[in-house]
Amino acid sequence: MDFVGAVVLRRADRLPVSGCPTVAASLAFVALAARTGFPAVAVTRIEALTGRERGIVIRLAGPARRAAVRSLPPTARKPPRVVVDVPDGAFVSTVIGRLPGFPVRGVRTRRHRGVARIVVDLDRPTPFTVRRARAAVAVVFEAPGAESPPRREAPPAVPRVSPPPEPAIRDEERPTGFTGQPRRAPFAGEDLVPLPDRWRVGWPEHDRLPGAPHEHPYARGHWWDPYQLNVLKGDYPIVGQDTFVAVTARSDTVVEGRRLPIPSDVSSARAASERFFGRGELLTVDQNFILSLALFRGDAAFKPRDWEMRVTPVFNVNHAAARENGVVNIDPRRGTDRLDGHVALEELLGDYKIADVGPYYDTVNVRAGIQGFTSDFRGFLFTDFSPGVKLSGNLHANRTQWSVAYFRELEKDTNSGLNRAFADRGQDVAVANLTRQDFVFPGYATQLSLTYDDDHGRRHYDENGFLVRPADVGTPRVHTVRVGYVGWTGEGHIDRFNVSHAFFWALGRDDFNPIAGRDVRVNAQMAALELSYDRDWLRFKGSAFFASGDDDPTDGTAHGFDAILDAPDFAGGSFSFWQRQGIKLTGTNVNLVNRFSLLPTLRSSKEEGQQNFVNPGVLIGNVGVAGRLTPKLSFDANVNYVRFVETAPLELLLLQRRVRHDVGLDYGVGVRWRPLLIDNVIAVFGVAGFTPFGGFQDVYTARTLWQVFGALTLTY
């Protein structure tokens, strides 16, 4: 039987050609290794062994001890065969000569999952022996009944130390990632095998450099490792071939200290306290444990999901330590400390793709349940997790996005700010918006929105015993606020300049405003603009924020702007003292400005109170610089000048003849550190101060206020 050689250029190609000389084979091997990156162990030649012994000789460009030889019995589709595997091997040239009188049907070569494999097909099972040299392996067949020439006596063997045996190549191959409990047995390492699970594809066990850490062709996954393939992170399906689960766990820890203008209360924590303003220092610790479970169908790496179900419970523990009574609870007998906890359901939703509306995966989706929603780019108007229904979609290869949503607000827990499960607040919010990417300028997006708020205003006391609805100021009476908003916002860059802007116009009616003591028509505006310029690793920015104020609280028209539930990222964001802190108005149960808000709305609570459009308004000018000091460390520094637009509402409430317009100077800096260069571990530290000017001193004191906080986020 004749056999011709084969030059193998790819893993499975076998092109019949004539035998190649050894020099040509070496040059081909050098070129192949340079192009494909194969290791130096290569099968350079396969020859026929003739003479006194008959068989196959496999010559290698590396140690022959790595080759493994095994015999496979016949099957229904395959004859008996001998298989020689060379780990990390590559074929350069193979030449087979004649083997007359031996039951060899053919010789096949291929690369099989990182292994160079030589398969010798036999007509019938034939005994064989294996002999190894330094760079060659011989498979010698025994021919029963065949006469062989007499052999010369071999010289005495020189004793030598045998190298340690190589581990045998496993016949089972498992996926590299953490797949959970396997639903099918791992398949055997054969030439052609079926793949009943296209996700859990097996790979052979192989250590390229034994004993060297981090020197593996691939890494095995574990249940606790989110960066390798993991069934808990949506990398393997749990049902069928297209249904996945994604688990996210997060820990948010915030420790904060601050000084605020706090009255000493009628029941002072210190005996014989004479000053009106007491010790305003306050320390808070807030801990959230968040667990999110998502079940979805569809390969979301290439197209939108077909459907999704998600649940996100939040477990909160918080502690507050003040130095005056009446701060953490309305009852002075409760003292100055408070420890509280709450369990909330921030997400419980289902999302379904109704239809595909274009060739670029433009879709129409409906989402129902408790879900997060932000009405604009920077969160100026409405940001919350509420029960509702949202119909959304996109067009023109996702350049155009639209949504129509309705939400029924839940009551909030006072000390954590989280949802109180299934506690209806009696407030309806409807939002419709249209967003266009690359509008006029590439990289600039603009949005038009219509928002409507209907707050029925049921009587409500917060968890600490304070009346928050209606506001305990002026003439407290249950009332309804119905207001609509027209908005235009934009975000992106125009050439080298980054731009962010917003404008909202509020129109509606409050059937009884407690400060005005009557029903009022609402006509108020808000505008914001931020411009920034990037220079190397620094971003220089300047911004302005304006919210209209009411110049006559009793004229029947309310001109002070108020949002529904804002959380703006503007003018320093959480690093700004004016925006981060809630400052209670002296002698009342309302706040001059609420926590995480820019608006001085004289509102009892941003989360639990009602909108109040009889307020002084505000004008804020900001300059700042942000930069990335290292790939791990970034910073953001800001200085804000704060000024009241109108002071008539404050003069009416405080019965003061005059309150000046200048509020103060707000300055702060924050740093963000990612020690592992990933967002799974983030540490944030911020410090800020506030120097009061005339208007603030007319209401409070001239004492400088401050805040210091640190936050740590861990995510799985």
N, C-alpha and C positions, 0 to 999 in steps of 0.2 A: 504494500500500500504506500502511495506517495503522499507526502505532505509538503506544501509550499509555505514560505515564510509570510509574515504580515508586519507592516509598519503601523503602529497604533499612535495616532495623533490626538485623538480625543478619548474620553473615558470608555465609550462603548463602540467606537468605529473600528471595523476590521476591513482594511482595503487590501485585496490580494495583489501582491507584487512579488518580485524575485527576492532572494535573500540579500541582505545588506552586509557589506564588509564591516569589520569591527571598528575601523576609524570613522566610517560614516555613521555608525550607530552611536559612537561617543559624541560626535558633533551634534547629531540629532537630539541626544539626551541633554546636552548643554543648552541648546536653543529651547527645548521644551521646558526645562527647569526655569530658564529666565523668563519665559512667557507665562507659565501657569503657576509658578511658585511651589512646585512639588518638592518634597524632601529629596535628599541625595540617594536614598535607597531606591534603585531602579532595576528593572529586569532588562538587561542589555542584550541577552541572546538565549534562545532555547534551541538545543541541539539534540540530535538522535545519538544515543549511546550504542555503538556497535562493537563487534569483536566478540570476546569471550562472554560479555554481559550485554544484555539488551535493555534499553530504557530511555528515559528522558533526563537531560542535564540542563539545569536552569542556572544561568550565570547572572550574578548580581553586582551592582555598583555599591555594595555595602555588606554588612555582616550577614552571613547566611543563617545564623542562629535565630534570626527574627522570623524566618519562614516557618509556617505551620502546614503540615501535610496530614490529610485525613482521607478516608475511604467512605464513599456513600453507596448504600445498596440500591438496586434498581427499584424504580417506582412504575406506576401505570403509564407514565408519559416519558420517563427518562431511563436511559440504560445505566448500568453500574459505571461509576466514575471515581477518579482520584482527583482531589482538589488540593492545590497548593496556594496558600494565601501569604502575601507579603505585605505587612502593615505599612502604610505611607509609601506604597510603591507606585511606580509609573512605568509604562511600557515604552521602550524606544525602538527596539528591533527584535523580532522573533524569527528564527529560522529552524525549520524542522526537516530532518533528513528522512531516509528510508528506515522502516522497521519491518523487514520481511519476516513473515512467520509469527507475528505477535498479534493478539486480538485487540489492536488499537483502532477504533473507529474514526477518531479525529481529535484534534487539540484545539481548544477555544481559549481566548484570552479576553479579559475585560477588567475595568475598574469597578469595584463594588463597594460603595460607601467608605471610601478612603483606603480600600485594600486592593492591591494588584492580585488578581485571581487567575490561575491557570487551571483549566478543567480538561482532564484527559478522559474521553469517553471510550469505554471498553465494550467489546462484543459480549463478554461474559466475565464474571468475577474472577480476578486473577491475583494471586498473592504477589506482594512486592515488599521490598525493603528500601529504607531511606538512608542515604549516606550524605554527610555534610563535609564540605571543605570550608576554607576561610571565606570565600566569596562565591560558592556554588552549592547547589543542592542536586543530588542525583536520586531519581526514583527508578529502581532496578526491578524489573519484572522477572518472575520465575516461570519458566516454560516447562511444565511437566512433560517428560518423555523426550525432550529435545536433547540432542547430543551436543556437548560443548567441548571445545579443544581443551586439552589438559592445561592447567594453570601452574605457573611457577610458584614456588614457595615464596611467600611474602617475607621480607626482612623483619627482624624483631621490631615490634612497635616501640616507639619512644614514649615513655609515660609523660603525660601532660595534664595540666589542670584544666578541667572542663569549665566553661563559663556557666554562670547560673542559668537555669532554664527560664525561657520566656513564658509568661502566662499565656495560656491558650486563648485564642479568639473566641469570645462567647457566641453561642448560637442564638441567644436572645438579644434583641435590641429594643430599648425603651426610649420614650421621648425624653428630651432634655429638661423640660419644665416640670413644675408641680401640677399634676393633672387630677389630683384627688384619687378616689378609688377607681382603678381601671375598670372600664365596662367591657373590655375584651382582652383576652390573653395576649401578651406581647408576641409578635410574629417572629418566626425563625429567620435567620439570616440566609436566605436562599437567593438564587439568581432572579427569579420572577415570582413575586408574591402579590396577592391581592391587598388592597388598602381599604378595609371597611370603614376606617375613620381617617378622614383626610387631615385632621388636626393633630392627632396623636401619632406622629410619624416617628418611628424608632431610629436611634443612632447607636452605633456600637460603643462600648466602653473602650476608651483609649487614653492613655496618659503619654503625651508626646515626650516630656522630659521627666521621668520619674524622680520624685523628691524635690522638684523645683516648684515653689508656690506660684500660682497665677500664670502658669505656662501650659494652658490647655487649649485645644482647638475650640472647645465650647464648654460652658459651665452648666452644671445641673442646678435646677431650681428647687426651692423649698417653700413651704406654705407661708413663712414669715418674710420672704424676700419679694418685694413688689417690682424689682427691676429685672428679674428673670421671668421666663414664661410661667404663668401662674393662673390656675383655674379661678382663683378668687378675684383676679383683676381683669376678667373678661378675655383671657387668652385662649381658653379651651371651652367648648360648649359643655353645658351640663345636661341638656336635653336635645337629642337629635344632633344635627350638624350646624344649627344656626340660632340656638337659644343660649344666651350667656348670662352670667351673673358677675356683678362688680361690687366689691365691698370696700368702703372707705371709712377709716377711723381717724379721728382728729382730736387733739387735746389743745385747747386754747386757755392760756393762763395769763391774767393781767393783774399786776400789782401797781397801785397808784396812790400817790400822796399829793395833797393840794391844800392851799389856803384860800378860803372864800370869805366874803363879808357876811358873817352869821350873827344874828342878834343873840344875846344871852338868854332870851326867853323869860317869861314871867316866873318860871320855876328854874332858876339858874342852877347849873351844876356846881357852882362855887358860892359859898355863903358870903354875904356882904359884897357881892359883885355890883359895882356902881356903873360901869361903862355900859352903854347901850349895845355896842358890838362886842361880842365875846371872843373867845379863842376859836378861830375859824379853821384850824387844821383838821384834816379828815384823811383817814387811811382806809382804802378799800382793797379787797382781794376778790377776784371773780374768776371762777373756774368752770369751763364748759367741756364736757365730754360728748362728742358728736359721732354718731354711727349712722352711716348711710348704706342702704342695701338697694341695688338696682337690678332688676331682671328685664332683659330686653332681647329682641330678636333682630337679626340682621348683622351683616358684616359692616360695622360702622366705620371701618378704616377706609372704605371705598365709596360708601353711599349712606344716606340717612337711615336711621333705624326704622324698622317697620312698626314696632310698638315698644313701649317701655312702661314698667311699673316701678315706683320708687317710694321708699319710706325712710324718713330721717328723724329719729328721736334725738333729743338733746337733754343731757343731765347736767344741771347747774347747781353749784354750791357757791354762795357769796357771803362775805363778811365785811361789815363796816364798823369803824371805830371813830367816833367823833369826840369832841371835848366840851360840847354843850348839849343840854337837853333839848328835846323837840326837833332834833335833826333826823334821827333814824326812826322815830315813832312819835305820833302826836301825844301819846301818854308819857309824861315825864317820869313815871314810875318804872318805865322800861329801861331807863338809864341811857347811856351814850354808846352802847355797843349793840350790834345786831348780827345774828347768824341765821341764814335762811337758805333754803334749797327749793328747787323746782324741777319738774320733769315736763318737757314740752314736746309737741309733735310739730316740727317746722316744715316737714314735707310729707305728704301722703297723696300721691298723684298717679295718674295714668296718662300716657301720651300715645296717640295713634296717628299714623300717616294715612291721610285720607286718599291722596292721589299724587302721582307724578305729573307735573304740568310742563315739562320741558326736557330736552335731551341732556341737560347738564345737572340733573338731580335737583331741579327746582320742585318743591313739594308744597302741599297744603296739609297742615297738621292741626289736630285738636288736642288740647290738654285740659284735664279736669282734676280738681282736688286742691289740697293745700300746696301752694307753689310759690316760689320766689318771683318777684316782678319788680323791675325798675323802669319808670316811664320815660326817662331821658338819659343822656350820656353820663351826666355827672351827679344824678340823684337829687336835683334841686326840688322836685315836686312830690314824687311818690315812690317810696321804696319799702317793700314789706313782703312777708310770707303770709298769704291769706288764702282762704277757700275761694275758688272761683273757676271760671271757664275761659279759656283763651283759644281763639282761632287765629292761626298765623300761617304765613307762607312766604315764599320768595320767588323772584322772577329774574330773567335776564342773567342767568349764571350767578345768582345770589347777589347781584348788584342792587336789586330792589327788594326790600323786606317790608312786610306789612303785618299788623296784628290788630285784633279787636278783642277786648277782654272785659270781663265783669267780675268783681270781687265783693264778697260779703265779709266785712272785717270782724276779727275776733278780739275779745278783750286781752290785754297784755298783763303779764305778771309785773308788779311794780319794781321789784328789786333786781330782776334779771332781764326785763324787757322782752321776754319770750312769750309765745302764745299760751293762753289758757285754753286747754283743749275743749272744743265744742261750746265755749262760752261766747254767745253771740253779743256783739257790741251794738247792733242796730245802725250800722253805717254801710252804705252802698257806694262803690267806686266803679266807674266805667271809663275805659281808656281806649282810644283808637289812634294809631300812629302809622306814619309812612316814612320809610328811611330810604335814601338813595346814596349808594356808594359812588365815589369818583364823580361827584357832582361838579361840573364845570372844570375843576382842577383834579388831576389824579391824586389820590390819597386824601381827599377831603370828602366827608360824609355829612349830609344834612338830614334833618328830621322835622316833619310837621306833625303836631299832635292836638287832639281834642280830649279833654278830661272833664269828668263830671263827678261831683261829690255831694252825697245826700246823707247828712249826719242828723239822726233823729234825736239825739241828745238825752238819753235816759239818765236818771240820777245814779251816780256811781261814786263809791268811796274806794280809795286805793288800799293796798295790802297793809299800809302803815297807819290807816285810820283817817287820812286827810280827804276832804271832799274835793274831787277833781272835776266832776261833771254834775251840774253846771259849775263854772269857776266861782270860787268863794271870794268874790270881789264885787264892789258896787252893789247891784241888785241881783243876787243869784236867783235865777228862775230857769226851769227847764225850757229849752228852746231848740229850734231846728235851723240848721245852716244848709242852704242849697246853693252851690257855687259851681260855675263852669270855668274852665281854663282853655285858652288858645295859646299854643306854644310853637316856637321855632328855635331849634337848637342846631349846633354844628360842632364837628370834632374832626381833627386831622391836621394836615399840613398843606401849605401853599408855597411851593418852591422850598426854600430853606427855613421858612418860618412855620412854627407850630401854632395853631389857632384853635381856641375853644370858646364858644359863645352860646348864650341862651337868652330867650325873651319869653315871658309869660304875662298874659293879661287875664286877670280874674274878674268875672262878672257874675253877680248873683244876689242873694238876699239872706239876711239873718233876721228871723222874725222877732227876736228880742236880744239885743246885745247888752250884757250886764254892765259894761262901762258906760255906754251911751244911755242906758235905761230906756230903750225904745227899739223898735224895729229899724233896720238900716238897709240901704242898698249898697252893694259891694261894687267898687270900681277901683282896682288896684293893679299895679304893674311891678314886674321884677326884671332886671337885666344884669347880665354878667359877661365879661370878656377877659380872656387870658391870651397873651401872646408870649411866645418863648423862642429862643434861638439856641441851637446846639453848637458848641465850640469844643471840639475834641471830646473830652470826657465830662464836660460841664454843660449844664443847661441854665441859661439866664432867662428869667421870666418876670413878667409884670402883669398884674390883673386888677380889675375893678369890679365891685359888686354893688348893685343898687336895688333897694326895696323901698317902694313908696311908703310915706307915712301919712297919718290923718292929722290935718291942721285944725279941725274943729270936731271934737268927738260927739257933739250933740246936734249936728246939723242934718242928720238922717242919711248921710252918705259916708260910708267907711272907705277911706283911701289907703289904709295900711295893708300891705301885702302879707299873706300867710299861706304856707304850703299845706298839703294834706298830711304827709308823713315823710319829711325830708331826711336825707343823710348825705349831704354834699361833700364831694371831694374837691375842694377849691380853697384857694388862699391859705395853703398850709395844711388843710384837712385836720387830721387828728393830732398833729403837732402844734396846732394853734390853741392858745388858752381860750380865746373868745368863743371858738367853735366847739371845743371839747367839753367845757364846763357848763353846768346849769347854775345860774345865779338867781336866787330868789329875790323878789322885789320886797324891800323893807315895808313892814306893816301890812302885808297882804299875804294871800296864799297862792299867788301866781308867780311865775318866773319872768324876770326881765328877758333872759335868753335861755332856751332849753339845751340840754346836753346834746352834742353832735348836731348843732344847727347854727346857722348864721343870723337868723331872724330874731329881733327883739319883739316878740309877739304878745307879751303879757298873757301867756297861756298857762294854765295850771299844770299841764303835762303834755308833752309832744305825743306820747303813745296813748294816754288815757283821756286827755282833755279834748275840748272842741277848738276849732279854728276861731281866731279872734282877729278881725280886720280893723279894729280900732286900736292902733298901735303906733309907736313913733317912727317906724321905718329905720333904715340904716344905710350908710354909705361907707364902703370899705375900700381902701387903696392898699395894694400889696406889691412888694418887690421881694424877689427871692432868687436863690441859686440852688440847684440840685446837681449831684454828680456821683460818679462811680469811682471811688478811691482805688478799689481793687475788684477783681471779679467776685469777691465774697462780700465786700463792704461798700455800701452806698449811703448818701446822706441827703437831707433836705433842710434848708434853712430859709426862714421867712420873717419878714417884718410887716405888720399890718397897722394902718392908721384907721381907727373906728370913730364914726361920727353919726349922731342922730340926725335924721332928715327933719323930723318935727318933734317937739317936746310937749305939745298940748295934752296928750293923753297922760303923760307922767305928772304934769302939774295938776291935772284934775284928780287923779287917784291919790296923790300924796298931799294934796291941798297946799302946794307950794306956789309961791308967786312966780318964781322963775327957775328953770332948769336949763343950763347951758347945753350947747349942741356937741361940743367935743367930748368924746367918751374916753379914749385912751390909746396907748401904744401897746400893741401885742407883738411879742417877738419870741421865736422858738426855733429849735433845731432838733432833728431826729436822725437816727442812724438805723440802718437795716443790715443785719449780718446773716449770711447763709454759709455756715461753716463747711458744709459738704458740697457746696456749689449746686445744690438742688433745693427745691421748695419744700422738701419734707421736713426740714429743720430750719426755722426762721426765728431769729431773735430781733426784737425791736426795742429801742430805748429812745425816750424823748424827754426834753426839759423845755419849759417855756415860762415866761414871765409876762405880767401885765402892769403897766404903769398908768394909774388913773389920771385923767385930765379933768377939766372943770365940770363937765356934765356928770361924770361918774362920782366926783367928789360931792356934788350937790345932793346926790341920792345916798351915797355910802360914805366911805372915808378915802383919805389920800394914801393909805397904806398899800405898798406893792403886793400884788398877788402872784402866786406861782403854782406850778404843777410839775411833778416828776413821775414818770411811769415806765414800766418795763413789761414787755409781752413776749411770751414764748409759744410758738405753734409747732406741734409735732403731728405729722400726717403719715398715715399708712395707705 
